[in-house]
Amino acid sequence: MNWIVENWQGLLGGGSLTTIVTYIVNRKSNKADFIEKMQNIYDKWVEDADKKQADSKEEVAGLKLEVADLKNHERELQKQFNEIQLAYAKEVERSQNWEKLHRELTEKYNVLEREYEELKRNHNKLQQEFNQYKKSNK
C-alpha cells in the first residue's frame, strides 16, 4: 500500500489516469450501445410480432369464411342426399309393389292357364263324345 501512496503521481501522471478514464467512459459507452442495440432488437421483435399477429388475424378471417362456405355446402349436400334418399325409398316401395303385383298376376295367369288346359281337355272329351253320339245315331 505504501508503494501506491509513494508512486501515485507516476501511476496517475503518465497514461494511467487516461487509461482508467477511457476504460470508465468506454464501459459506460458500451453499456449505452448495448442498451440501444437491445432496444432496437426489441423494437424489431415487437414489429415482427405485430405483423405476424395481423397476418394471423387475416388468415383466421379467411379461414372463418372458408368454414362458413363449407358449412353451407355441407347443408346443400345433406339436403340433396335427403331428397335422393327419399326418392330412392319411394322407388323401392314402387318396385316392391310392382313385384307384388307381378307375383299376383303370375299366380292368376297360372290358375287361368290350368283352367284353360282343363277346359281344353273337357272340350276335346266332349267333342269326342259328341262325335261318337253322332256316329252312333246315324
N, CA, C and O of each residue as an XYZ file, in Angstrom:
552
protein
N       0.822     -1.162      0.000
C       0.000      0.000      0.000
C       0.885      1.252      0.000
O       0.560      2.262     -0.624
N       1.955      1.163      0.680
C       2.881      2.299      0.721
C       3.408      2.598     -0.678
O       3.572      3.759     -1.052
N       3.655      1.607     -1.403
C       4.186      1.808     -2.754
C       3.204      2.604     -3.594
O       3.636      3.477     -4.346
N       1.863      2.340     -3.502
C       0.854      3.086     -4.262
C       0.852      4.534     -3.796
O       0.780      5.454     -4.610
N       0.934      4.738     -2.462
C       0.914      6.099     -1.930
C       2.167      6.843     -2.406
O       2.085      8.017     -2.766
N       3.316      6.175     -2.412
C       4.544      6.823     -2.821
C       4.598      7.052     -4.324
O       5.227      8.010     -4.773
N       3.960      6.206     -5.104
C       4.069      6.277     -6.565
C       2.760      6.710     -7.234
O       2.535      6.459     -8.418
N       1.948      7.334     -6.483
C       0.630      7.691     -7.062
C       0.765      8.689     -8.186
O      -0.033      8.674     -9.123
N       1.740      9.542     -8.115
C       1.911     10.527     -9.167
C       2.349      9.855    -10.461
O       1.915     10.240    -11.547
N       3.173      8.895    -10.345
C       3.629      8.173    -11.540
C       2.501      7.357    -12.160
O       2.369      7.261    -13.380
N       1.701      6.778    -11.284
C       0.581      5.997    -11.795
C      -0.443      6.887    -12.476
O      -0.956      6.561    -13.547
N      -0.730      8.002    -11.850
C      -1.752      8.882    -12.407
C      -1.181      9.813    -13.460
O      -1.900     10.233    -14.366
N       0.061     10.133    -13.361
C       0.644     11.128    -14.228
C       0.807     10.658    -15.652
O       0.487     11.418    -16.566
N       1.268      9.498    -15.889
C       1.575      9.066    -17.248
C       0.319      8.806    -18.060
O      -0.439      9.734    -18.342
N       0.105      7.637    -18.414
C      -1.077      7.295    -19.195
C      -2.076      6.527    -18.396
O      -3.113      6.111    -18.915
N      -1.773      6.329    -17.112
C      -2.660      5.504    -16.303
C      -3.986      6.164    -16.052
O      -5.030      5.515    -16.115
N      -3.958      7.456    -15.765
C      -5.215      8.144    -15.498
C      -6.090      8.154    -16.736
O      -7.295      7.913    -16.663
N      -5.493      8.424    -17.833
C      -6.268      8.431    -19.072
C      -6.778      7.031    -19.401
O      -7.867      6.880    -19.953
N      -6.012      6.033    -19.072
C      -6.442      4.653    -19.312
C      -7.660      4.335    -18.461
O      -8.624      3.742    -18.945
N      -7.619      4.728    -17.193
C      -8.739      4.454    -16.299
C      -9.966      5.236    -16.750
O     -11.068      4.690    -16.805
N      -9.777      6.515    -17.072
C     -10.903      7.353    -17.520
C     -11.463      6.785    -18.837
O     -12.679      6.697    -19.006
N     -10.595      6.412    -19.744
C     -11.033      5.841    -21.016
C     -11.802      4.551    -20.776
O     -12.829      4.306    -21.408
N     -11.312      3.743    -19.878
C     -11.985      2.487    -19.559
C     -13.384      2.754    -19.028
O     -14.348      2.119    -19.457
N     -13.495      3.695    -18.092
C     -14.798      4.009    -17.493
C     -15.732      4.589    -18.556
O     -16.901      4.210    -18.629
N     -15.224      5.498    -19.371
C     -16.053      6.114    -20.424
C     -16.473      5.066    -21.443
O     -17.633      5.016    -21.853
N     -15.537      4.241    -21.842
C     -15.857      3.172    -22.809
C     -16.862      2.192    -22.222
O     -17.761      1.702    -22.906
N     -16.687      1.929    -20.962
C     -17.605      0.986    -20.306
C     -19.015      1.566    -20.315
O     -19.970      0.861    -20.639
N     -19.153      2.835    -19.964
C     -20.472      3.483    -19.972
C     -20.982      3.567    -21.410
O     -22.168      3.365    -21.668
N     -20.082      3.864    -22.336
C     -20.459      3.955    -23.744
C     -20.917      2.585    -24.259
O     -21.905      2.475    -24.985
N     -20.183      1.561    -23.867
C     -20.548      0.199    -24.262
C     -21.900     -0.184    -23.693
O     -22.707     -0.829    -24.363
N     -22.146      0.221    -22.445
C     -23.451     -0.068    -21.839
C     -24.551      0.643    -22.609
O     -25.608      0.069    -22.868
N     -24.298      1.897    -22.974
C     -25.304      2.666    -23.724
C     -25.525      2.044    -25.093
O     -26.663      1.918    -25.546
N     -24.428      1.651    -25.761
C     -24.558      0.984    -27.063
C     -25.313     -0.335    -26.922
O     -26.170     -0.671    -27.740
N     -24.979     -1.063    -25.878
C     -25.648     -2.347    -25.644
C     -27.139     -2.140    -25.421
O     -27.965     -2.851    -25.992
N     -27.477     -1.161    -24.589
C     -28.887     -0.882    -24.300
C     -29.594     -0.429    -25.572
O     -30.731     -0.826    -25.828
N     -28.929      0.398    -26.367
C     -29.527      0.874    -27.621
C     -29.732     -0.290    -28.588
O     -30.774     -0.397    -29.234
N     -28.740     -1.148    -28.678
C     -28.855     -2.321    -29.552
C     -29.977     -3.245    -29.082
O     -30.750     -3.755    -29.893
N     -30.059     -3.453    -27.792
C     -31.135     -4.311    -27.240
C     -32.502     -3.679    -27.511
O     -33.460     -4.382    -27.836
N     -32.591     -2.358    -27.378
C     -33.857     -1.666    -27.651
C     -34.236     -1.833    -29.118
O     -35.402     -2.063    -29.440
N     -33.244     -1.716    -30.011
C     -33.513     -1.903    -31.441
C     -33.983     -3.331    -31.732
O     -34.922     -3.541    -32.499
N     -33.328     -4.291    -31.119
C     -33.730     -5.693    -31.287
C     -35.149     -5.902    -30.774
O     -35.971     -6.541    -31.430
N     -35.424     -5.356    -29.596
C     -36.772     -5.489    -29.009
C     -37.809     -4.811    -29.903
O     -38.879     -5.373    -30.137
N     -37.511     -3.617    -30.403
C     -38.450     -2.911    -31.287
C     -38.721     -3.730    -32.548
O     -39.865     -3.841    -32.990
N     -37.677     -4.293    -33.116
C     -37.839     -5.137    -34.309
C     -38.675     -6.366    -33.979
O     -39.544     -6.756    -34.760
N     -38.421     -6.967    -32.846
C     -39.188     -8.152    -32.435
C     -40.662     -7.797    -32.259
O     -41.537     -8.541    -32.702
N     -40.941     -6.660    -31.614
C     -42.335     -6.211    -31.420
C     -42.985     -5.953    -32.775
O     -44.133     -6.333    -33.005
N     -42.239     -5.302    -33.671
C     -42.767     -5.017    -35.005
C     -43.106     -6.318    -35.751
O     -44.170     -6.438    -36.357
N     -42.185     -7.285    -35.694
C     -42.423     -8.584    -36.332
C     -43.616     -9.308    -35.693
O     -44.440     -9.898    -36.390
N     -43.695     -9.252    -34.365
C     -44.808     -9.911    -33.665
C     -46.137     -9.273    -34.052
O     -47.135     -9.969    -34.242
N     -46.147     -7.935    -34.168
C     -47.371     -7.241    -34.581
C     -47.764     -7.641    -35.997
O     -48.938     -7.867    -36.290
N     -46.765     -7.723    -36.870
C     -47.047     -8.113    -38.251
C     -47.576     -9.549    -38.309
O     -48.536     -9.840    -39.022
N     -46.939    -10.433    -37.553
C     -47.404    -11.826    -37.517
C     -48.823    -11.912    -36.966
O     -49.642    -12.688    -37.458
N     -49.104    -11.120    -35.952
C     -50.450    -11.122    -35.372
C     -51.465    -10.615    -36.392
O     -52.555    -11.176    -36.507
N     -51.123     -9.565    -37.131
C     -52.029     -9.030    -38.158
C     -52.235    -10.069    -39.258
O     -53.355    -10.276    -39.725
N     -51.135    -10.725    -39.669
C     -51.252    -11.775    -40.681
C     -52.122    -12.920    -40.178
O     -52.937    -13.464    -40.923
N     -51.945    -13.282    -38.916
C     -52.745    -14.357    -38.326
C     -54.220    -13.984    -38.278
O     -55.085    -14.822    -38.533
N     -54.508    -12.730    -37.952
C     -55.906    -12.280    -37.921
C     -56.521    -12.374    -39.311
O     -57.659    -12.818    -39.465
N     -55.760    -11.953    -40.328
C     -56.256    -12.050    -41.704
C     -56.488    -13.507    -42.087
O     -57.494    -13.840    -42.713
N     -55.553    -14.370    -41.709
C     -55.678    -15.788    -42.034
C     -56.879    -16.403    -41.319
O     -57.618    -17.190    -41.911
N     -57.075    -16.050    -40.054
C     -58.226    -16.554    -39.290
C     -59.526    -16.080    -39.935
O     -60.478    -16.851    -40.054
N     -59.570    -14.817    -40.350
C     -60.773    -14.291    -41.006
C     -61.043    -15.066    -42.295
O     -62.185    -15.428    -42.580
N     -59.996    -15.316    -43.064
C     -60.145    -16.104    -44.294
C     -60.619    -17.517    -44.009
O     -61.480    -18.046    -44.712
N     -60.056    -18.125    -42.978
C     -60.459    -19.483    -42.612
C     -61.906    -19.526    -42.129
O     -62.628    -20.485    -42.400
N     -62.328    -18.478    -41.409
C     -63.722    -18.424    -40.951
C     -64.666    -18.368    -42.151
O     -65.698    -19.039    -42.166
N     -64.311    -17.567    -43.152
C     -65.125    -17.503    -44.361
C     -65.172    -18.857    -45.071
O     -66.220    -19.295    -45.545
N     -64.020    -19.496    -45.130
C     -63.947    -20.807    -45.779
C     -64.786    -21.836    -45.024
O     -65.485    -22.641    -45.641
N     -64.722    -21.814    -43.707
C     -65.524    -22.730    -42.895
C     -67.014    -22.468    -43.106
O     -67.806    -23.406    -43.202
N     -67.391    -21.195    -43.176
C     -68.798    -20.847    -43.418
C     -69.240    -21.380    -44.775
O     -70.337    -21.925    -44.903
N     -68.387    -21.223    -45.793
C     -68.707    -21.764    -47.118
C     -68.842    -23.280    -47.074
O     -69.754    -23.847    -47.677
N     -67.945    -23.923    -46.368
C     -68.002    -25.387    -46.251
C     -69.271    -25.840    -45.528
O     -69.882    -26.840    -45.904
N     -69.661    -25.103    -44.495
C     -70.895    -25.454    -43.779
C     -72.105    -25.317    -44.693
O     -72.983    -26.180    -44.704
N     -72.151    -24.225    -45.465
C     -73.257    -24.048    -46.407
C     -73.275    -25.162    -47.449
O     -74.333    -25.698    -47.778
N     -72.107    -25.504    -47.961
C     -72.012    -26.579    -48.947
C     -72.451    -27.908    -48.337
O     -73.132    -28.707    -48.980
N     -72.051    -28.129    -47.095
C     -72.447    -29.377    -46.403
C     -73.962    -29.432    -46.252
O     -74.564    -30.488    -46.443
N     -74.585    -28.306    -45.911
C     -76.048    -28.268    -45.781
C     -76.721    -28.583    -47.111
O     -77.689    -29.341    -47.164
N     -76.197    -27.992    -48.187
C     -76.753    -28.256    -49.513
C     -76.614    -29.729    -49.878
O     -77.549    -30.344    -50.389
N     -75.433    -30.288    -49.609
C     -75.212    -31.707    -49.906
C     -76.129    -32.594    -49.069
O     -76.653    -33.591    -49.565
N     -76.323    -32.232    -47.804
C     -77.204    -33.016    -46.936
C     -78.639    -32.955    -47.454
O     -79.352    -33.959    -47.449
N     -79.057    -31.769    -47.900
C     -80.403    -31.612    -48.454
C     -80.562    -32.481    -49.702
O     -81.567    -33.175    -49.859
N     -79.569    -32.440    -50.584
C     -79.615    -33.264    -51.793
C     -79.635    -34.746    -51.436
O     -80.378    -35.526    -52.033
N     -78.822    -35.128    -50.468
C     -78.778    -36.524    -50.047
C     -80.137    -36.961    -49.506
O     -80.618    -38.049    -49.825
N     -80.756    -36.105    -48.683
C     -82.065    -36.439    -48.123
C     -83.105    -36.603    -49.226
O     -83.923    -37.522    -49.179
N     -83.075    -35.706    -50.226
C     -84.005    -35.811    -51.344
C     -83.778    -37.094    -52.129
O     -84.732    -37.778    -52.498
N     -82.523    -37.418    -52.381
C     -82.203    -38.646    -53.114
C     -82.621    -39.872    -52.315
O     -83.163    -40.829    -52.868
N     -82.368    -39.836    -51.019
C     -82.731    -40.971    -50.173
C     -84.248    -41.157    -50.158
O     -84.728    -42.289    -50.213
N     -85.003    -40.069    -50.086
C     -86.462    -40.149    -50.104
C     -86.945    -40.690    -51.451
O     -87.821    -41.553    -51.500
N     -86.369    -40.179    -52.542
C     -86.743    -40.670    -53.874
C     -86.416    -42.154    -54.007
O     -87.195    -42.913    -54.585
N     -85.281    -42.564    -53.482
C     -84.895    -43.976    -53.526
C     -85.882    -44.839    -52.726
O     -86.291    -45.909    -53.177
N     -86.252    -44.360    -51.545
C     -87.206    -45.116    -50.719
C     -88.539    -45.266    -51.451
O     -89.149    -46.335    -51.428
N     -88.989    -44.185    -52.105
C     -90.236    -44.261    -52.870
C     -90.099    -45.242    -54.032
O     -91.012    -46.019    -54.310
N     -88.955    -45.197    -54.705
C     -88.724    -46.095    -55.836
C     -88.684    -47.550    -55.377
O     -89.208    -48.437    -56.051
N     -88.063    -47.784    -54.231
C     -88.027    -49.148    -53.682
C     -89.443    -49.609    -53.361
O     -89.805    -50.755    -53.628
N     -90.239    -48.714    -52.788
C     -91.624    -49.061    -52.454
C     -92.405    -49.388    -53.729
O     -93.140    -50.374    -53.779
N     -92.238    -48.546    -54.763
C     -92.911    -48.826    -56.043
C     -92.451    -50.157    -56.607
O     -93.258    -50.954    -57.087
N     -91.161    -50.388    -56.546
C     -90.604    -51.636    -57.065
C     -91.181    -52.837    -56.321
O     -91.534    -53.847    -56.930
N     -91.272    -52.715    -55.002
C     -91.844    -53.810    -54.216
C     -93.316    -54.008    -54.573
O     -93.792    -55.141    -54.638
N     -94.036    -52.910    -54.806
C     -95.439    -53.029    -55.210
C     -95.555    -53.708    -56.571
O     -96.433    -54.544    -56.784
N     -94.649    -53.336    -57.502
C     -94.668    -53.983    -58.816
C     -94.330    -55.462    -58.690
O     -94.924    -56.296    -59.374
N     -93.394    -55.787    -57.833
C     -93.040    -57.197    -57.630
C     -94.230    -57.966    -57.060
O     -94.517    -59.086    -57.483
N     -94.912    -57.359    -56.108
C     -96.096    -57.998    -55.520
C     -97.169    -58.186    -56.588
O     -97.762    -59.259    -56.702
N     -97.412    -57.142    -57.365
C     -98.397    -57.222    -58.439
C     -97.995    -58.290    -59.452
O     -98.841    -59.051    -59.922
N     -96.721    -58.348    -59.784
C     -96.235    -59.348    -60.726
C     -96.475    -60.768    -60.199
O     -96.917    -61.648    -60.939
N     -96.178    -60.977    -58.913
C     -96.416    -62.299    -58.308
C     -97.902    -62.652    -58.367
O     -98.276    -63.770    -58.724
N     -98.745    -61.671    -58.007
C    -100.191    -61.927    -58.022
C    -100.672    -62.242    -59.436
O    -101.454    -63.170    -59.641
N    -100.201    -61.465    -60.406
C    -100.598    -61.715    -61.797
C    -100.062    -63.047    -62.297
O    -100.744    -63.744    -63.048
N     -98.858    -63.406    -61.894
C     -98.294    -64.705    -62.291
C     -99.129    -65.834    -61.728
O     -99.423    -66.808    -62.421
N     -99.512    -65.700    -60.460
C    -100.365    -66.729    -59.849
C    -101.703    -66.829    -60.597
O    -102.160    -67.928    -60.911
N    -102.327    -65.675    -60.881
C    -103.603    -65.674    -61.612
C    -103.428    -66.259    -63.008
O    -104.277    -67.019    -63.474
N    -102.332    -65.910    -63.677
C    -102.065    -66.449    -65.002
C    -101.929    -67.966    -64.934
O    -102.492    -68.680    -65.764
N    -101.182    -68.459    -63.944
C    -101.009    -69.906    -63.798
C    -102.345    -70.592    -63.547
O    -102.620    -71.654    -64.107
N    -103.176    -69.981    -62.703
C    -104.509    -70.553    -62.439
C    -105.326    -70.561    -63.729
O    -105.944    -71.571    -64.067
N    -105.331    -69.449    -64.440
C    -106.067    -69.375    -65.698
C    -105.544    -70.374    -66.726
O    -106.329    -70.980    -67.456
N    -104.245    -70.546    -66.787
C    -103.663    -71.498    -67.729
C    -104.085    -72.920    -67.394
O    -104.406    -73.703    -68.288
N    -104.085    -73.259    -66.093
C    -104.531    -74.607    -65.694
C    -106.014    -74.797    -66.040
O    -106.421    -75.844    -66.543
N    -106.810    -73.755    -65.755
C    -108.241    -73.852    -66.084
C    -108.454    -73.968    -67.587
O    -109.319    -74.717    -68.043
N    -107.668    -73.228    -68.348
C    -107.770    -73.315    -69.806
C    -107.435    -74.721    -70.284
O    -108.157    -75.298    -71.098
N    -106.339    -75.266    -69.774
C    -105.954    -76.632    -70.164
C    -107.053    -77.629    -69.788
O    -107.358    -78.551    -70.545
N    -107.633    -77.427    -68.619
C    -108.717    -78.315    -68.181
C    -109.940    -78.154    -69.094
O    -110.566    -79.134    -69.497
N    -110.262    -76.897    -69.410
C    -111.377    -76.658    -70.341
C    -111.092    -77.262    -71.714
O    -111.985    -77.825    -72.347
N    -109.884    -77.147    -72.156
C    -109.496    -77.708    -73.450
C    -109.662    -79.228    -73.449
O    -110.192    -79.808    -74.396
N    -109.197    -79.860    -72.367
C    -109.352    -81.322    -72.259
C    -110.836    -81.695    -72.229
O    -111.287    -82.627    -72.896
N    -111.579    -80.917    -71.416
C    -113.029    -81.209    -71.330
C    -113.717    -80.975    -72.675
O    -114.608    -81.728    -73.068
N    -113.294    -79.933    -73.367
C    -113.873    -79.657    -74.676
C    -113.565    -80.779    -75.655
O    -114.443    -81.236    -76.387
N    -112.313    -81.219    -75.661
C    -111.929    -82.319    -76.543
C    -112.688    -83.588    -76.188
O    -113.146    -84.326    -77.061
N    -112.809    -83.818    -74.921
C    -113.542    -85.008    -74.460
C    -115.016    -84.913    -74.878
O    -115.609    -85.876    -75.365
N    -115.579    -83.728    -74.671
C    -116.990    -83.517    -75.038
C    -117.174    -83.615    -76.553
O    -118.185    -84.132    -77.028
N    -116.207    -83.123    -77.296
C    -116.292    -83.195    -78.744
C    -116.215    -84.648    -79.205
O    -116.929    -85.051    -80.124
N    -115.364    -85.419    -78.575
C    -115.270    -86.835    -78.921
C    -116.578    -87.560    -78.600
O    -117.071    -88.377    -79.378
N    -117.113    -87.234    -77.438
C    -118.382    -87.863    -77.069
C    -119.485    -87.475    -78.055
O    -120.323    -88.296    -78.428
N    -119.466    -86.207    -78.465
C    -120.476    -85.747    -79.421
C    -120.304    -86.454    -80.750
O    -121.277    -86.879    -81.373
N    -119.042    -86.575    -81.184
C    -118.783    -87.268    -82.448
C    -119.207    -88.726    -82.348
O    -119.746    -89.270    -83.312
N    -118.987    -89.351    -81.249
C    -119.417    -90.744    -81.048
C    -120.947    -90.830    -81.036
O    -121.538    -91.763    -81.580
N    -121.547    -89.868    -80.422
C    -123.007    -89.853    -80.370
C    -123.575    -89.678    -81.781
O    -124.561    -90.318    -82.149
N    -122.937    -88.801    -82.565
C    -123.366    -88.614    -83.929
C    -123.203    -89.898    -84.744
O    -124.077    -90.247    -85.538
N    -122.148    -90.558    -84.558
C    -121.885    -91.798    -85.292
C    -122.863    -92.885    -84.865
O    -123.360    -93.671    -85.672
N    -123.103    -92.891    -83.620
C    -123.992    -93.940    -83.145
C    -125.441    -93.641    -83.528
O    -126.207    -94.600    -83.637
N    -125.864    -92.471    -83.731
C    -127.243    -92.126    -84.084
C    -127.416    -91.972    -85.585
O    -128.485    -91.525    -85.999
N    -126.563    -92.266    -86.335
C    -126.688    -92.166    -87.750
C    -127.388    -93.301    -88.291
O    -127.588    -93.383    -89.503
